[in-house]
């Protein structure tokens, strides 16, 4: 049974972030009206990116799927949006089966990878989970997803990773995750505006 957490919009203000090559994105809570842009995001991700996100062939992009992506069960989603309105990154924080546990999942468009956007969204996912009252965080990827592993290690979460032949699994108390990633318990997206995102070659 899914842990009962009231679904609320992430209590953040949109923040503009400068990426390399003069690109700018705004990180903000996802909304139901973003469904079409999320569908386009999936269409512009390659098979490997989609497999790394879903750990299996990606689901059909139906209206039901899109609603679940922009409004995860018992959680919320944050989107990285370009000036033209394209969504190029999405992080979901969703209530897991274990009470008090949030599951975090990331998708970054192929041409926006390796510029620090994945790390940025992961940090905000951690903060969002804390703000919503979760106590623990999980995330899972394929063992071959070296970009995900590098990103989590850079966020200070390496000691909490467990791997086998197929998967890499993150399970960490959120308070520890926040300390490891250099965050506090306040959901303040303005940190992104002060830090040069493009300096970190993350997923």
ROROLO-902830 format. One record per residue: residue in one letter; x, z negated, y of N, C-alpha, C, O in turn. Coordinates in steps of 0.001 Angstrom, whole numbers, padded with zeros to 6 digits, always signed. Example, Ala and Ser with C-alpha at 12.3 -4.5 7.8 and 13.67 -1.06 7.14 Angstrom:
REM ROROLO-902830
A+013190-007800-005690+012300-007800-004500+013200-007800-003300+014236-008465-003319/S+012850-007080-002250+013670-007140-001060+012900-007870+000030+013409-008039+001138/
//
This chain:
REM ROROLO-902830
X+000846+000000-001197+000000+000000+000000+000877+000000+001241+001872-000723+001296/X+000526+000789+002219+001312+000881+003439+001164-000379+004268+000066-000912+004430/X+002300-000849+004795+002277-002016+005664+001450-001730+006902+001609-000682+007527/X+000583-002634+007257-000325-002422+008379+000365-002734+009692+000624-003894+010014/X+000658-001691+010440+001236-001830+011774+000392-001011+012719+000127+000159+012444/X-000031-001581+013809-000878-000860+014750-000101+000311+015334+001018+000142+015819/X-000697+001498+015286-000048+002672+015861-000193+002634+017378-001304+002611+017909/X+000938+002629+018060+000930+002646+019522+001930+003689+019988+002881+004024+019282/X+001697+004195+021188+002668+005108+021765+003938+004334+022103+003884+003193+022560/X+005087+004980+021868+006351+004313+022189+006381+003975+023677+006146+004851+024510/X+006666+002714+024024+006609+002296+025434+007845+002720+026198+008646+001883+026612/X+008000+004017+026383+009175+004537+027075+008740+005565+028113+007655+006141+028034/X+009603+005770+029069+009410+006827+030046+010278+008017+029659+011372+007827+029127/X+009818+009239+029912+010656+010404+029610+011984+010331+030351+012034+009952+031521/X+013052+010695+029662+014397+010660+030235+015084+011978+029965+015065+012472+028837/X+015695+012558+030992+016409+013811+030858+017848+013543+030440+018503+012639+030958/X+018325+014345+029496+019663+014169+028938+020407+015497+029000+019880+016530+028587/X+021640+015466+029520+022468+016667+029598+023229+016858+028296+023885+015936+027810/X+023139+018052+027736+023868+018437+026532+024921+019479+026908+024895+019997+028024/X+025839+019793+026005+026851+020818+026316+026230+022166+026666+025064+022432+026373/X+027036+023000+027297+026667+024373+027681+025516+024394+028683+024750+025357+028731/X+025393+023341+029478+024394+023307+030534+022973+023095+030068+022041+023236+030859/X+022785+022761+028811+021433+022548+028297+020956+021128+028607+021735+020174+028595/X+019667+021017+028881+019059+019733+029216+017809+019562+028364+017029+020499+028192/X+017626+018356+027833+016392+018051+027108+015801+016773+027680+016510+015946+028254/X+014508+016625+027517+013850+015368+027851+013430+014711+026549+012811+015352+025699/X+013759+013451+026388+013352+012675+025215+012123+011867+025602+012151+011080+026548/X+011051+012072+024861+009780+011415+025194+008962+011216+023930+009234+011854+022912/X+007959+010337+023978+007078+010192+022810+006355+011498+022493+005896+012198+023395/X+006260+011816+021217+005498+012994+020804+004008+012737+020978+003548+011597+020915/X+003264+013818+021197+001828+013734+021434+001100+014719+020507+001709+015671+020020/X-000186+014498+020263-000937+015454+019430-000860+016883+019932-000896+017826+019142/X-000752+017048+021245-000674+018399+021807+000650+019088+021496+000809+020275+021783/X+001612+018354+020909+002902+018938+020543+002868+019640+019192+003885+020182+018761/X+001739+019644+018523+001686+020174+017156+002190+021614+017061+002952+021946+016154/X+001772+022460+017983+002200+023859+017919+003707+023981+018104+004352+024771+017415/X+004272+023210+019022+005717+023257+019262+006483+022717+018054+007581+023192+017762/X+005924+021737+017352+006572+021215+016138+006537+022263+015030+007475+022364+014239/X+005463+023039+014972+005406+024130+013995+006498+025163+014284+007144+025662+013363/X+006698+025477+015552+007757+026425+015924+009128+025841+015593+010011+026559+015122/X+009312+024542+015835+010569+023881+015470+010894+024129+013992+012026+024477+013658/X+009921+023953+013122+010153+024172+011701+010496+025633+011408+011335+025916+010554/X+009855+026548+012109+010111+027971+011854+011517+028388+012284+012031+029408+011825/X+012139+027598+013166+013466+027933+013671+014560+027093+013039+015704+027110+013494/X+014210+026350+011984+015191+025617+011191+015441+026364+009888+014505+026854+009257/X+016700+026450+009491+017044+027139+008265+016672+026336+007027+016326+025158+007125/X+016744+026984+005846+016379+026312+004597+017168+025034+004343+016603+024044+003877/X+018471+025039+004643+019271+023832+004400+018819+022693+005299+018690+021558+004840/X+018578+022978+006567+018124+021937+007493+016806+021340+007027+016635+020121+007041/X+015881+022184+006619+014579+021690+006163+014702+020904+004860+014021+019896+004675/X+015569+021364+003955+015758+020620+002711+016392+019256+002984+016011+018262+002366/X+017352+019204+003901+017975+017929+004253+016958+016965+004856+017063+015752+004670/X+015980+017500+005572+014949+016633+006181+013952+016134+005141+013607+014952+005137/X+013488+017012+004263+012397+016658+003352+012872+016331+001933+012093+015829+001122/X+014146+016611+001629+014736+016320+000310+014071+017120-000807+014201+016783-001984/X+013373+018158-000439+012668+019009-001392+012198+020229-000593+012372+020258+000626/X+011619+021216-001233+011054+022315-000440+010110+021763+000626+009284+020901+000327/X+010219+022247+001865+009412+021675+002946+007924+021872+002717+007516+022833+002064/X+007118+020979+003243+005667+021122+003073+005131+022310+003865+005760+022772+004817/X+003976+022790+003464+003304+023810+004273+002970+023210+005637+002497+022078+005733/X+003223+023988+006686+002996+023494+008041+001523+023700+008383+001148+024677+009032/X+000707+022768+007934-000732+022804+008194-001062+021863+009347-000204+021111+009809/X-002297+021909+009804-002713+021001+010874-002595+019549+010436-002268+018682+011246/X-002856+019276+009169-002726+017904+008658-001273+017460+008669-000964+016337+009068/X-000377+018345+008228+001053+018028+008245+001540+017761+009659+002277+016804+009897/X+001130+018607+010596+001581+018464+011973+001087+017161+012594+001821+016501+013329/X-000158+016796+012296-000670+015518+012823+000158+014352+012301+000443+013410+013040/X+000544+014415+011029+001342+013341+010449+002740+013294+011058+003327+012218+011170/X+003279+014441+011452+004617+014472+012035+004645+013916+013453+005580+013204+013819/X+003631+014232+014254+003634+013762+015644+003032+012364+015776+003272+011679+016770/X+002255+011938+014781+001653+010590+014796+001829+009960+013418+000866+009851+012659/X+003064+009540+013088+003319+008990+011751+002479+007746+011482+002128+007007+012402/X+002167+007530+010217+001349+006406+009803+002001+005082+010193+003109+004776+009754/X+001310+004304+011017+001815+003005+011408+003063+003050+012251+003789+002058+012321/X+003339+004178+012902+004555+004297+013693+004384+005258+014844+003300+005371+015416/X+005452+005948+015181+005390+006924+016270+006534+007904+016112+007395+007733+015248/X+006543+008924+016940+007594+009941+016916+008096+010178+018334+007350+010047+019305/X+009368+010527+018432+009974+010905+019703+010465+012341+019591+011031+012740+018573/X+010240+013107+020647+010624+014514+020657+011677+014778+021723+011658+014173+022794/X+012592+015687+021416+013542+016203+022399+013043+017581+022809+012926+018482+021979/X+012748+017739+024104+012050+018931+024589+012896+019619+025657+013430+018960+026549/X+013019+020948+025566+013780+021706+026549+012942+021953+027806+011748+021656+027848/X+013597+022500+028820+012892+022818+030067+011761+023810+029832+010752+023785+030537/X+011928+024686+028842+010901+025692+028570+009785+025170+027676+008842+025898+027368/X+009889+023907+027256+008835+023307+026440+009068+023372+024948+008218+022934+024174/X+010216+023916+024518+010525+023957+023092+010929+022565+022603+011713+021878+023257/X+010400+022156+021465+010856+020923+020828+012024+021287+019918+011879+022089+018996/X+013187+020687+020186+014403+021027+019433+014865+019867+018564+015829+020010+017812/X+014204+018736+018652+014539+017595+017814+013355+016656+017725+012581+016522+018673/X+013217+016001+016570+012090+015096+016360+012557+013958+015458+013174+014195+014419/X+012261+012730+015854+012533+011577+015000+011218+010844+014773+010480+010554+015715/X+010936+010550+013502+009735+009794+013156+010121+008404+012682+011064+008231+011910/X+009380+007423+013157+009490+006048+012676+008136+005715+012054+007118+005661+012745/X+008140+005493+010743+006886+005336+010003+006923+004069+009176+007971+003705+008643/X+005785+003391+009063+005705+002190+008237+005946+002554+006778+005278+003430+006227/X+006904+001873+006159+007182+002071+004739+006274+001178+003901+005478+000407+004437/X+006401+001289+002591+005560+000481+001709+005908-000997+001784+005031-001855+001682/X+007196-001292+001964+007611-002682+002030+007176-003292+003357+007407-002690+004406/X+006556-004462+003343+006109-005091+004591+007262-005272+005580+008344-005736+005219/X+007004-004896+006831+007990-005077+007889+009078-004033+007932+009998-004136+008744/X+008997-003024+007072+010056-002027+006972+009607-000700+007580+008503-000225+007317/X+010475-000115+008391+010231+001202+008971+011122+002224+008295+012277+001938+007976/X+010590+003409+008078+011380+004518+007552+011612+005514+008684+010679+005873+009403/X+012850+005954+008839+013198+006864+009930+013641+008206+009364+014421+008261+008414/X+013136+009294+009959+013494+010646+009528+013754+011506+010754+013079+011377+011776/X+014753+012396+010636+015190+013232+011753+015122+014707+011399+015368+015098+010258/X+014786+015516+012389+014901+016964+012270+015433+017504+013590+014840+017273+014644/X+016555+018224+013533+017155+018829+014726+017320+020320+014472+017860+020726+013443/X+016857+021125+015407+016934+022582+015260+018379+023021+015078+019286+022422+015656/X+018601+024058+014282+019956+024463+013909+020873+024656+015117+022013+024193+015106/X+020389+025333+016154+021256+025635+017287+021425+024452+018239+022099+024582+019261/X+020826+023304+017923+021035+022092+018712+021736+021004+017900+021776+019845+018314/X+022285+021374+016752+023068+020437+015962+024511+020401+016451+024980+021319+017124/X+025207+019317+016097+026613+019120+016439+026850+018964+017938+027936+019279+018425/X+025856+018485+018671+026042+018223+020107+025663+016787+020466+025595+016452+021648/X+025416+015935+019472+025077+014545+019740+023599+014243+019782+023211+013090+019972/X+022755+015266+019608+021319+015043+019731+020778+014207+018566+019898+013370+018766/X+021289+014422+017366+020832+013630+016231+021135+012150+016416+020283+011303+016145/X+022345+011833+016876+022710+010434+017121+021833+009825+018205+021395+008680+018093/X+021582+010595+019246+020737+010111+020339+019341+009758+019835+018820+008683+020133/X+018742+010665+019072+017402+010401+018555+017393+009239+017570+016436+008466+017534/X+018447+009107+016772+018518+007994+015830+018559+006660+016569+017894+005707+016163/X+019327+006584+017641+019388+005339+018431+018008+004981+018974+017597+003822+018930/X+017303+005975+019480+015977+005695+020018+014983+005377+018910+014031+004626+019124/X+015198+005944+017728+014368+005567+016596+014554+004101+016234+013584+003403+015941/X+015797+003632+016252+016084+002216+015977+015417+001336+017019+014792+000331+016679/X+015543+001703+018269+014941+000902+019343+013421+000880+019239+012785-000152+019451/X+012852+002032+018910+011401+002105+018779+010916+001202+017658+009928+000486+017817/X+011608+001235+016525+011224+000388+015395+011278-001097+015775+010389-001867+015412/X+012313-001489+016500+012412-002874+016961+011253-003220+017887+010638-004279+017756/X+010957-002318+018828+009890-002585+019796+008533-002696+019127+007649-003386+019633/X+008353-002023+017992+007077-002057+017292+006966-003246+016339+005936-003422+015689/X+008013-004060+016250+007932-005278+015466+008414-005178+014036+008242-006124+013267/X+009017-004055+013653+009589-003960+012319+010852-004818+012227+011489-005102+013242/X+011206-005222+011032+012395-006052+010838+013495-005340+010058+014658-005736+010133/X+013144-004300+009316+014124-003587+008495+013931-002086+008659+012857-001612+009030/X+015005-001351+008372+014989+000102+008535+015534+000758+007274+016529+000308+006706/X+014874+001823+006846+015382+002640+005753+015431+004095+006194+014697+004519+007088/X+016301+004839+005554+016363+006281+005758+017085+006857+004548+017931+006191+003952/X+016753+008090+004185+017345+008679+002998+017656+010140+003237+016914+010838+003928/X+018755+010600+002667+019138+011990+002749+019793+012424+001458+020033+011608+000567/X+020084+013718+001356+020782+014212+000186+022247+013804+000256+022820+013703+001341/X+022852+013569-000912+024254+013152-000954+025175+014221-000383+026280+013913+000063/X+024729+015479-000392+025542+016576+000139+025421+016732+001653+026093+017581+002240/X+024572+015923+002294+024355+016044+003738+025443+015272+004483+025225+014154+004952/X+026616+015894+004579+027764+015227+005198+027518+014928+006675+028035+013941+007199/X+026738+015764+007347+026472+015534+008772+025705+014238+008972+025995+013479+009897/X+024721+013979+008104+023956+012742+008212+024848+011541+007969+024775+010555+008704/X+025693+011610+006947+026580+010490+006644+027520+010221+007819+027701+009068+008213/X+028120+011273+008382+029022+011084+009520+028297+010451+010695+028842+009572+011363/X+027065+010896+010951+026303+010355+012068+026035+008862+011871+026210+008071+012798/X+025613+008477+010667+025305+007071+010409+026568+006208+010483+026518+005069+010947/X+027694+006751+010028+028953+006013+010135+029327+005826+011593+029762+004742+011981/X+029165+006868+012415+029476+006746+013846+028573+005731+014533+028968+005109+015519/X+027358+005563+014011+026437+004577+014572+026733+003164+014072+026006+002225+014396/X+027798+003012+013284+028174+001699+012787+027420+001259+011557+027467+000084+011192/X+026722+002181+010905+025854+001822+009785+026477+002129+008426+025812+002012+007397/X+027744+002520+008418+028416+002842+007169+028335+001754+006109+028101+002067+004942/X+028522+000460+006478+028472-000590+005452+027114-000725+004761+027018-001348+003704/X+026068-000147+005348+024720-000283+004787+024289+000932+003971+023143+001011+003530/X+025205+001876+003771+024885+003088+003029+025155+002895+001544+026141+002270+001152/X+024263+003442+000727+024446+003454-000718+024244+004888-001187+023289+005551-000782/X+025136+005361-002033+025047+006748-002480+025055+006820-003998+025618+005959-004674/X+024424+007857-004516+024550+008203-005919+024775+009715-005989+025123+010333-004982/X+024585+010304-007144+024874+011723-007278+023955+012604-006455+024324+013727-006111/X+022750+012111-006127+021768+012958-005450+021489+012537-004011+021276+013389-003149/X+021486+011237-003746+020991+010769-002452+021946+009780-001785+022743+009106-002438/X+021831+009723-000459+022434+008645+000315+021282+007845+000916+020372+008416+001517/X+021321+006545+000755+020223+005665+001167+020735+004656+002188+021753+003998+001971/X+020017+004543+003304+020304+003516+004302+019230+002449+004217+018038+002754+004228/X+019653+001200+004133+018740+000056+004215+019456-001027+005000+020509-001513+004588/X+018879-001403+006136+019573-002315+007029+018567-003159+007811+017532-002641+008232/X+018851-004449+008014+018030-005222+008946+018130-004605+010336+019225-004264+010784/X+017015-004459+011012+017028-003770+012307+017882-004489+013337+018511-003848+014178/X+017911-005811+013279+018763-006538+014225+020227-006154+014026+020962-005993+014999/X+020655-006006+012767+022023-005583+012487+022251-004143+012922+023314-003804+013443/X+021247-003298+012705+021367-001894+013113+021541-001778+014617+022339-000971+015096/X+020795-002583+015361+020882-002539+016822+022261-002980+017300+022833-002370+018204/X+022794-004038+016694+024129-004513+017070+025180-003474+016704+026063-003173+017507/X+025088-002922+015490+026067-001938+015031+026090-000708+015931+027153-000154+016210/X+024915-000284+016384+024817+000920+017213+025001+000618+018699+024876+001513+019536/X+025297-000640+019029+025527-000994+020423+024269-001073+021248+024301-000810+022450/X+023153-001433+020626+021869-001490+021312+021438-002938+021477+021940-003835+020800/X+020496-003145+022392+019842-004446+022462+018395-004262+022027+018022-003172+021593/X+017590-005280+022131+016227-005213+021626+015247-004632+022641+014056-004532+022348/X+015716-004250+023823+014830-003655+024816+014827-002153+024651+015871-001548+024408/X+013665-001550+024782+013532-000103+024621+013767+000555+025970+012831+000780+026736/X+015042+000863+026253+015421+001388+027561+016097+002731+027377+017299+002800+027117/X+015328+003791+027510+015871+005122+027308+016815+005545+028423+017487+006568+028299/X+016880+004778+029514+017753+005184+030604+019211+005119+030192+020054+005696+030879/X+019550+004439+029093+020915+004475+028590+021356+005907+028335+022524+006243+028532/X+020428+006754+027898+020772+008140+027594+021215+008885+028840+022118+009720+028784/X+020580+008585+029963+020909+009283+031186+022284+008890+031696+022920+009647+032429/X+022753+007679+031299+024039+007207+031782+025190+007628+030886+026339+007643+031328/X+024902+007973+029618+025955+008256+028682+026079+009760+028450+025059+010435+028314/X+027302+010309+028401+027485+011747+028171+027242+012094+026714+028130+011944+025875/X+026035+012560+026414+025664+012840+025033+026570+013862+024402+026944+013730+023236/X+026928+014879+025153+027702+015972+024576+029089+015582+024146+029768+016389+023511/X+029552+014378+024460+030890+013963+024070+030986+013629+022597+032087+013490+022064/X+029843+013496+021927+029836+013083+020522+029364+014228+019642+028203+014624+019741/X+030211+014772+018793+029834+015923+017974+029006+015516+016765+029472+015613+015629/X+027789+015064+017001+026970+014575+015911+025993+015636+015458+025936+016739+016001/X+025214+015265+014430+024244+016224+013906+023160+016522+014896+022261+017313+014608/
//
